[in-house]
Amino acid sequence: MAKPKTQFVCQNCGTVHNRWAGKCDGCGEWNTIVEEDPMGGIGGGPGRAPKKGRAVALTTLSGETERAPRIHTGISELDRATGGGFVRGSAVLIGGDPGIGKSTLLMQAAAALSRRGHRIIYVSGEEAVAQVRLRAQRLDAANTEVLLAAETNVEDILATISEGKRPDLVIIDSIQTLWSDTADSAPGTVTQVRTGVQAMIRFAKQTGAAMVLVGHVTKEGQIAGPRVVEHMVDAVLYFEGDRGHHYRILRTVKNRFGPTDEIGVFEMSDKGLREVSNPSELFLGERNAKAPGAAVFAGMEGTRPVLVEVQALVAPTSLGTPRRAVVGWDSSRLSMILAVLEAHCGVRLGQHDVYLNVAGGYRISEPAADLAVASALVSSLAGLALPADCVYFGEISLSGAVRPVSQTAQRLKEAEKLGFAGAMLPAASAEVPKGTGGRWTEIDDLPDLVARIAGSSARLRQAPEDD
């Protein structure tokens, strides 16, 4: 009798191995390889042919559509990040660093929904009931009708939330603590996490209850566990922030029922998280307008314009290799800006240390910040403070040209609302508002920007002599 064949498949990336190994050769993850039977499924061989399927009805793209029914929490920043509230029957995955405030945010959301008459179930797998009650008392949520349980077994959780009236929202904190009797492995492993998430999503789709799952993150900042979990859920939110700062950002990276790259801004206090309706004022609150090396960047987060200060410090180095330190931006993109400044503008920074920081611990991901970074670098090198009422945005190419970016009108409108009368933007920008009181300076290339900064420096130095 022929020996049955088996194969070993990585549960993280799908790489097939001939034998078991502790580390996957495809993705480099540890303990993700599981033995599977290759004879199952379509094309599994003799005796295992799948049964004939049934034909499904086909339709066209045109036709009436219904808007997804949502549960509004009343917390405007959370509703903004989710696209207008939690969708009934959907599964939302929230990740973040330990202690960043995930449980605090969900407890406040559960209390707000309970006050609106919704049936909320909060299942904690990491804390006892007494610990959750202490947090609820601190957040003034103890007087609500939120139903609480401390359990980690998937079958017990499903039996509990299935009893009685259908819940409107179920919170599972967290998915790494779940374990199922059907999977023979320890809690937190790939198999257990995937099995638990599949069971919770199946319950949400069948009953119409919204499901919120809390996930741990790795040291790289990614949600721990198999990446297939992020594909299974309907929305993925990251709760970001620096413990050295009091603000937190809820960022949407996936949403099947709304826009992505939306953010909700919160401020951490002793009474929980407070909404920040105007994050630009928060990031510019401690700004020193007379300091050189500081430029205000007009950025976009989804549909929300955000103004944030970019700070640069260029100082002569005493080392053989100058230092390049970046906080809140891409370090490789800084290297590109430095190379373009030296190649096309003659700005020599090879003998200088360069430090770049985004004020408030905010992180910038869009390339539109290139112009603000270059302005801050030139300003610090020349020792000149840039105009306090001017914002900067634009993408810089390797040829030194300044390329236009999207949503120019929204950026300028936000700048005007906060009292900024000037802006330096790409020359080919579309949707530039006409007839406003703003002074919009269009920049063709990077040498043009450096010449304008140097020209203003010369005028400022001559002004005291003229007096």
WONOR-V491097 format. One record per residue. BURIAL is # if it has 9 or more other C-alpha atoms within 8 Angstrom, else .. Layout:
burial = (BURIAL;BURIAL)
//
This chain:
burial = (.;.;.;.;.;.;#;#;#;#;#;#;.;.;#;.;#;.;.;#;.;.;#;#;.;.;.;.;.;.;.;#;#;#;#;.;.;#;#;#;#;.;.;#;.;.;.;#;#;.;.;.;.;.;.;.;.;.;.;.;.;.;.;.;.;.;.;.;.;#;.;#;#;.;#;.;#;#;#;#;#;#;#;#;#;#;#;#;#;#;#;#;#;#;#;#;#;.;.;#;.;#;.;#;#;#;#;#;#;#;#;#;#;#;#;.;.;#;#;#;#;#;#;#;#;.;.;#;#;.;.;#;#;.;#;#;#;#;#;.;#;.;.;.;#;#;.;#;#;#;#;#;#;#;.;#;#;#;.;.;#;.;.;.;.;#;#;#;#;#;#;#;#;#;#;#;#;#;#;#;.;.;#;.;.;.;#;#;#;#;#;#;#;#;#;#;#;#;#;#;#;.;#;#;#;.;.;#;#;#;#;#;#;#;#;#;#;.;.;.;.;.;#;.;#;#;.;.;#;#;.;.;#;#;#;#;#;#;#;#;#;#;.;.;.;#;#;#;#;#;#;#;#;#;#;.;.;.;#;#;#;#;#;#;#;#;#;#;.;.;.;#;#;.;#;#;.;.;#;#;#;.;#;#;.;.;.;.;.;.;.;#;#;#;#;#;#;#;#;#;#;#;.;.;#;#;#;#;#;#;#;#;#;#;.;.;#;.;.;.;.;#;#;.;.;#;#;#;#;.;#;.;.;#;.;#;#;#;.;#;#;#;.;#;#;.;.;.;.;.;.;#;#;#;#;#;#;#;#;.;#;#;.;.;.;.;.;#;#;#;#;#;#;#;#;#;#;#;#;#;#;.;.;#;#;#;.;.;.;#;#;#;#;#;#;#;.;.;.;#;#;#;#;#;#;.;.;#;#;.;#;#;.;#;#;#;.;.;.;#;#;#;#;#;#;#;#;.;#;.;.;.;.;.;.;.;.;#;.;.;.;#;#;#;#;#;#;#;#;#;.;.;#;#;.;.;#;.;.;.;.;.;.;.;.;.;.)
//
